[in-house]
Amino acid sequence: MTQQWIDYCLTKRGTSLTTPFGPEVIVMKVGTKMYALFPSDGTPTVSLKCDPLRADLLREQYPEITPGYHLNKQHWNTVALDGNLAKADIQGLIDHSYELVVKKMTKAERESLMLA
């Protein structure tokens, strides 16, 4: 199930698959910034950047969404990919993470994504 979400991330403009922390974690980046982390040990989770207020609401609403594992708990959530969350919800969380990172890029960095 995790592979489908890695593949989904790779459809996002400017996304690259990296392993800066070693082979244990697959990191999806847009430009030079991380927006999704998948453990490569088979654990079906993804850690995603999230607006802090939205992160708190999501954690209250869904037991599958917890504070980011080994990440800033205010800005990152870890999402269980165990089949309990709807695919549309997971896709929306990935989209939100990607958009947060793109929004923080410089104008030149955003424009370079359009050329890629």
C-alpha positions in Angstrom: 0.0 0.0 0.0 2.9 2.4 0.7 4.2 2.1 -2.9 1.1 3.6 -4.3 1.6 6.7 -2.2 5.3 7.0 -3.1 4.2 6.8 -6.8 1.5 9.4 -6.1 4.2 11.8 -4.7 6.3 11.2 -7.7 3.5 12.7 -9.9 3.9 16.0 -8.2 5.9 18.6 -10.1 9.5 18.9 -9.0 9.4 15.9 -6.7 12.4 13.7 -6.2 12.9 10.5 -4.2 15.9 10.7 -1.9 17.4 8.8 1.1 19.4 11.5 3.0 19.0 9.6 6.3 20.1 6.3 4.8 18.1 3.5 3.3 15.7 3.3 6.3 13.7 6.3 5.2 12.4 7.3 1.7 12.2 11.1 1.6 10.1 12.9 -1.0 11.3 16.4 -1.7 10.1 19.3 -3.8 13.2 21.2 -4.7 15.4 20.8 -1.7 12.6 20.6 1.0 11.0 17.5 2.4 7.3 17.0 2.4 6.8 13.2 2.8 8.8 10.5 4.6 8.1 6.8 4.2 9.9 4.2 6.4 11.4 1.6 4.0 11.1 -1.2 6.6 7.6 -2.0 5.5 5.8 0.0 8.2 2.8 1.4 6.4 3.0 5.0 7.4 3.9 8.4 6.0 5.0 11.5 7.8 3.6 14.7 6.3 4.0 18.4 6.9 0.8 20.0 8.1 -0.5 23.4 9.2 -0.3 23.3 13.1 -3.9 24.1 13.7 -5.1 21.6 11.1 -2.6 19.0 12.5 -4.2 19.2 16.0 -7.7 18.9 14.5 -6.7 15.9 12.4 -5.2 14.1 15.4 -8.4 14.6 17.4 -10.5 13.4 14.6 -8.5 10.3 13.4 -6.7 7.8 15.5 -4.6 7.0 12.4 -3.0 10.4 12.5 -0.4 11.0 15.3 2.3 13.6 16.0 5.2 13.3 13.5 7.6 10.4 14.5 11.1 11.9 15.0 9.9 15.2 13.6 8.7 18.6 14.9 5.4 17.5 16.4 3.8 20.9 15.8 4.3 20.8 12.0 4.4 17.1 11.1 1.9 14.2 11.4 2.5 10.5 10.9 -0.3 8.9 9.1 -1.1 5.2 9.3 -1.5 3.7 5.8 -3.4 0.6 7.1 -6.5 1.0 5.0 -8.6 2.8 7.7 -8.3 6.3 6.1 -10.0 6.9 2.8 -7.7 7.2 -0.2 -9.1 10.7 -0.9 -8.1 11.8 2.6 -4.6 10.5 2.3 -4.3 12.1 -1.1 -5.5 15.4 0.4 -3.0 15.2 3.2 -0.1 14.6 0.8 -1.4 17.5 -1.4 -1.5 19.8 1.7 2.0 18.9 2.7 3.4 19.5 -0.9 1.5 22.8 -1.1 2.8 24.0 2.2 6.4 23.4 1.1 5.8 25.0 -2.4 4.2 28.1 -0.7 7.4 28.7 1.3 9.6 28.6 -1.7 11.0 31.7 -3.3 9.3 33.0 -6.4 12.2 31.9 -8.5 12.0 28.4 -7.0 8.3 28.2 -7.7 8.8 29.4 -11.3 11.5 26.7 -11.8 9.0 24.1 -10.9 6.7 25.3 -13.7 9.6 24.8 -16.2 10.4 21.3 -15.0 
